[in-house]
Amino acid sequence: MIVTVDTNVIYSALYSSSGASHFIFRLIIDEKLQLAISPQTYFEYYDVLTRKETRQKLGLSINEIEDVLDLLALLAQKHQIYFLLRPNLKDEDDNIFVECAFASNSEYLITSNIRDFRSSELKGFQFKLATPSEFSGIWRNQ
């Protein structure tokens, strides 16, 4: 199964080794779940996770975060985005995750901020939105 994952899920997975986000992270690392990334989503992960305040909260160095991102990039299904979709999301920066989910034919876009992705313009897309908790429940029940 292919999924696109918002930065907040990666952050939460690194912040706590328990919980749904870390469960999803382990599925990706164990290659039971295929992460889809684009250059834009990768650089968003990098930008957010290497900020000084983020690193301090996570208790990780830049090198440790880069190691995690390198591993994710190695395991991920990579996609170039040749078109821009602008579904008028609450947070303009979230459009890159919609574009990646669309380009990769992801089955799910997993985010902790579902409300930011609520848009009538997303109803025609093939992927489903799910929080980490919702997705973990779906995964365990399949």
N, C-alpha and C positions, 0 to 999 in steps of 0.2 A: 504494500500500500504506500502510495506517495502522499506526503504531507508538506505543507509550507508552514513554517513556525515563526511567529512574531518574536521580536527581540525580548519582550517581557517574559516569555517562556524560558528562553535560554538563561536570562538573568536569574529567574527563580530557581532553575535547576542548579545553577552554580552557587546560589545563596544557601540552599538547603538540600541535604541529601535525602530528605524524605518529601513526600508529597507528589502530586500528579505531574508537575513539571519535570521533576527529576526522573520519574517513571518513564516519561516520554523520551527524555534525554538518553536514558539507558537503552530504550528500544532502538534508538538511532545508533548509538555506539555499538550495540550488539547486532546491528544490521538486521533487525526484525522489522524495522520501519525505515522507509526511504525518505530522507530529507531532500526537498527541492530547494535550491538556492539560485540566485542570480548575482551578478556582480553588485547590483544595488543592495540586495538584502545582506550580502556578506559585509559590505562596507558599512551598512547600518549597524550590524552586529558589532563590528570593530569599533565604530565611532562611539557607540553607547557604552560598550563594555570596557573600553580602555580609558574612559574619563577618570580623572583622579578620584572624584567622590564615589564613583561606582567601584573602582578597585579597592578603595578603603572599606566600603561596606561589604564587599565580597571577601576581603582579606587575601587578595591575589595580586601578583605582580603582573606587569605588562607581558613579560615572557610567558607566564603561566596562562594568561588569557589567550595569547597568540598561539600557544600549543593547543589549547582547546579548539580554537577556531580553525587551526590547521587540520586537526583531526576531523572536524565537521566538514571542512571543505574536501578533504580526501574521500570521505564516505558519501558525500552528497551527490545527488544528481544535479548537474550544472545546466543552467538554461540562460541563453542570451535573450534579452527583451528587445524586440525589434519594433515594438509599437507601445504606445502609452495609453493606458486606460485611466480615465479620470472620473471615477464614480461619485465625486463630491462627498468624500468621507469627511467626518468631523476633523480628523487629523490628516492633513495632506500627506505627511510622511508615510502613512499607512498604505497609500496607493501602491507602493512598490511590492508589498506582500500580496495584494490582489493580483497585480500583474504577473508575479511569479507563480502564484497558484493557478492562474489561467493558462499561462504558457506551458506549465509542467503537467497539466491535467491532474493536479493534486485532487485527491478525494476530500481532503480536509484542509482548512486554514485554521490553525490552532492559535488562539490568542486569549490572554487574560482580560482583554478590553473589548469584549463582544459589542458593547454599546457603541464604541467608536466605528464599528464596521456595519452598523445597521443602516442600510440604505436601500431604498426601493430599486435603485439601479443595479444592485448585486443579485437580484432575484433570478435573473436569467443565466447566471454562471453555473458551471457543473459542480463546483466544490461546495462543501457544507462548512459552516462556521461552528467551532466548538471551543469551549474553554478547556484547559488542561484536565480538569476534573471530569467534564462530560466525555472527553475523548478517552480518558483512562477507563471509564465505565464501559464505553462502547467496545474498546479493545478487549477488556476482560470478559465481556459477554459474547464475543464472537466465537 
